[in-house]
Amino acid sequence: MKRGLKVLVGLACFFVIGLPAFSQPSAKSLATVLMDDFDSVGAQDYLYAGQKYSWEWGVQASRFVADGFPKLEYFNGISNSLAVLKRGMDGERKCLGVQVSYKRKGDNWFEVFPTKDDKAFEPVFQGTVNTVDFWVWGANYNYYLEMLVRDANGTVHVLKVGSLAFSGWRNIVVKIPGWLCQHSKLRSGPPNMTFVGFRIRSDAGEFVDDYAIFFDELKYTTNTLSDIYDGYDLRDVFESAVDSESSDEVKDGE
């Protein structure tokens, strides 16, 4: 009986002491990453995998959009909260604005998304993302905001953000569902989840002749060490070797 008790106590100690050694990195590795502050055009210098990326923003709308719309521009003016946080910092304080008008009421929508070389561009998220947050200026219309992300398997997911029936600036926080695949085990597939853009839909009975929305300070919180493991640097070593051989072949051919 005593021997059995010792075994149970030993197993209990193993689970209490040993489990943390096999668990995921703790919340201490959480970081906030700024994706775009919208203060300058095409100068984000977003760092991913040792390389910096910059992009512009594009907009597209559904079929009944009025001629000359949608319009996308940068404007001076940010929320009072951000103005206090950035007090004394150099540079202009801008936000991204979009204006749309439709020929009739109905299921109208438009999308705002990053672009590079006149093509849609999807910035890659670092680590395992917990939340995405940004500032939105609402015009108190019955419009609805959605955020689009592409998981590590290549599937685009539409995350419902909520109603835009409020006036002025509001800080929006979107929680990333735990079931969404953020990292692929396939070496040939996309490595991490990517940001696709925003989609705004009008209520079927809401006015659509003149609508405007503004975005600012897009960032996210992430567990930066969640997908880093012992030997991570060997993941792409063969691809690097192939690229090097291809470069040498081109030089020899010249």
C-alpha positions in Angstrom: 0.0 0.0 0.0 2.8 2.4 0.9 4.6 1.5 -2.3 1.6 2.4 -4.3 1.2 5.7 -2.5 4.8 6.6 -3.3 4.2 5.9 -7.0 1.1 8.2 -7.0 3.1 10.9 -5.2 5.9 10.6 -7.7 3.5 10.9 -10.7 1.9 13.9 -9.1 5.3 15.6 -8.7 6.1 14.8 -12.3 3.0 16.6 -13.6 3.4 19.6 -11.3 7.1 20.1 -12.0 7.4 18.6 -15.5 4.5 20.1 -17.3 5.8 23.6 -17.5 8.9 22.2 -19.3 6.7 21.0 -22.1 4.2 23.9 -22.3 4.2 26.7 -24.8 6.2 29.9 -24.1 4.5 32.0 -21.3 2.7 35.2 -21.7 5.9 37.0 -20.9 6.9 36.7 -24.5 3.8 38.8 -25.6 4.6 41.9 -27.6 2.7 44.7 -29.3 3.6 45.1 -33.0 2.7 48.2 -35.0 1.6 47.4 -38.5 0.8 50.9 -39.7 0.3 54.3 -38.0 -0.9 55.9 -41.3 1.3 58.9 -40.7 3.1 58.5 -44.0 2.3 56.9 -47.4 4.2 53.7 -48.2 6.8 54.0 -45.4 5.7 51.4 -42.8 9.1 49.6 -42.6 7.2 46.6 -41.1 9.8 44.0 -40.0 9.2 40.4 -40.6 11.8 37.6 -40.7 14.7 40.1 -40.8 13.3 42.0 -43.8 11.4 45.3 -43.9 8.2 45.7 -45.9 6.2 48.8 -46.9 3.0 49.2 -48.8 0.2 51.5 -49.8 -3.6 51.1 -49.3 -6.2 50.4 -51.9 -10.0 50.3 -52.0 -12.6 48.5 -54.1 -16.4 48.6 -53.9 -19.5 46.6 -54.9 -21.2 47.0 -58.3 -23.6 49.8 -57.5 -21.0 52.3 -56.4 -21.5 55.8 -57.8 -19.2 57.2 -60.5 -15.9 58.6 -59.1 -16.1 56.5 -55.9 -14.7 55.1 -53.7 -12.1 57.8 -52.8 -9.1 57.1 -50.6 -6.9 59.8 -49.0 -4.7 60.6 -46.0 -5.9 63.4 -43.7 -4.5 65.3 -40.8 -6.3 64.5 -37.6 -6.2 61.7 -35.1 -8.1 60.8 -31.9 -7.5 62.8 -28.8 -6.1 59.7 -27.0 -3.5 59.1 -29.6 -2.7 62.8 -29.7 -1.8 62.7 -26.0 0.4 59.6 -26.4 2.3 61.1 -29.4 2.7 64.6 -27.8 6.2 65.9 -28.4 7.0 63.4 -31.1 8.3 64.6 -34.5 6.3 64.2 -37.7 2.8 64.7 -38.9 -0.2 62.9 -37.4 -2.4 61.5 -40.2 -5.2 58.9 -40.7 -6.5 57.0 -43.7 -9.9 58.1 -44.9 -12.3 56.5 -47.4 -15.5 58.0 -48.9 -18.1 56.0 -50.8 -21.4 56.7 -52.5 -23.8 54.2 -54.0 -26.6 54.5 -56.6 -29.1 52.6 -54.5 -29.7 51.0 -51.1 -29.0 47.3 -50.5 -26.2 45.0 -49.7 -23.4 47.5 -50.6 -19.9 46.9 -49.4 -16.3 48.2 -49.9 -12.9 46.8 -48.9 -9.8 48.6 -47.8 -6.6 46.6 -48.1 -2.8 46.9 -48.4 -1.3 47.1 -52.0 2.2 46.8 -53.4 3.1 47.4 -57.1 -0.6 48.0 -57.8 -1.5 44.5 -56.5 -3.1 43.3 -53.3 -0.4 42.7 -50.6 -0.9 40.7 -47.4 1.5 41.6 -44.5 2.5 38.5 -42.5 1.7 38.4 -38.8 4.6 37.7 -36.4 4.2 34.9 -33.8 0.8 33.7 -32.6 -1.6 36.7 -32.6 -4.0 37.2 -29.7 -5.7 40.4 -30.7 -5.7 43.0 -33.5 -6.6 46.6 -32.5 -7.0 49.8 -34.4 -8.8 53.1 -34.3 -11.9 53.8 -36.4 -13.9 57.0 -37.0 -17.6 56.2 -37.3 -20.2 58.5 -38.9 -23.1 57.0 -36.9 -24.5 55.1 -39.9 -25.8 51.6 -39.8 -22.8 50.1 -41.4 -20.9 47.0 -40.2 -17.2 46.3 -40.1 -15.4 43.0 -40.8 -11.7 42.1 -40.8 -10.3 39.6 -43.3 -7.3 37.4 -42.5 -5.8 34.4 -44.4 -4.9 31.4 -42.3 -1.7 29.4 -42.7 -3.6 26.9 -44.9 -4.5 29.6 -47.4 -8.2 30.1 -46.4 -9.6 33.6 -46.0 -11.7 34.1 -42.8 -14.1 37.0 -42.2 -14.0 38.1 -38.6 -17.1 40.1 -37.5 -15.9 43.3 -35.8 -19.3 45.0 -35.1 -21.5 48.0 -35.9 -20.1 51.4 -37.0 -23.2 53.2 -35.6 -21.2 55.6 -33.5 -19.8 59.1 -33.9 -16.1 59.9 -33.9 -13.1 57.9 -32.9 -13.3 54.5 -31.2 -10.6 52.0 -30.4 -11.6 48.5 -31.7 -10.0 45.3 -30.4 -10.6 42.1 -32.4 -9.8 38.8 -30.7 -8.3 36.1 -32.9 -10.2 32.8 -32.4 -8.1 29.9 -31.1 -9.3 27.5 -33.8 -7.8 29.7 -36.6 -4.7 28.0 -38.0 -1.9 30.6 -37.7 1.1 28.4 -38.5 1.4 25.7 -41.2 3.4 22.5 -40.7 3.8 22.3 -44.5 7.2 23.5 -45.7 5.7 24.4 -49.1 2.8 26.5 -47.7 2.5 30.0 -46.3 4.4 30.1 -43.0 2.0 32.3 -40.9 -1.4 34.0 -40.9 -1.6 37.2 -43.0 -3.7 40.3 -42.9 -6.0 40.7 -45.9 -7.9 43.9 -45.2 -11.1 45.4 -43.9 -14.6 45.1 -45.3 -17.5 47.5 -44.6 -21.1 46.7 -45.4 -24.1 48.9 -45.3 -27.4 48.0 -43.7 -30.0 47.3 -46.4 -32.2 50.3 -45.3 -29.4 52.8 -44.5 -28.6 55.9 -46.6 -25.8 55.3 -49.0 -25.4 58.5 -51.0 -22.5 59.8 -48.9 -20.5 57.7 -46.3 -17.0 58.2 -44.9 -14.8 56.2 -42.5 -11.3 56.8 -41.2 -8.6 54.3 -39.8 -5.6 54.9 -37.6 -2.9 53.0 -35.6 -3.2 49.4 -36.7 -1.4 47.0 -34.4 -1.6 43.6 -32.8 -0.5 41.7 -29.7 1.3 38.4 -30.3 3.2 35.7 -28.6 6.5 36.2 -30.4 8.1 32.9 -29.3 5.1 30.6 -29.8 6.4 29.2 -33.1 10.1 29.3 -32.3 11.7 26.0 -31.4 15.2 24.5 -31.0 16.5 24.1 -34.5 14.1 26.7 -36.1 17.0 28.1 -38.1 17.2 24.8 -40.1 13.6 25.1 -41.4 14.6 26.9 -44.6 18.2 25.9 -45.0 17.6 23.8 -48.1 15.7 26.6 -49.8 18.6 29.0 -49.1 21.0 26.5 -50.6 18.8 26.1 -53.8 18.6 29.9 -54.2 22.4 30.2 -53.9 22.9 27.4 -56.5 20.5 29.1 -58.9 22.3 32.4 -58.5 25.6 30.8 -59.3 24.2 29.1 -62.4 23.0 32.5 -63.7 26.4 34.0 -63.1 28.1 31.1 -65.0 25.6 31.5 -67.8 26.6 35.1 -68.2 
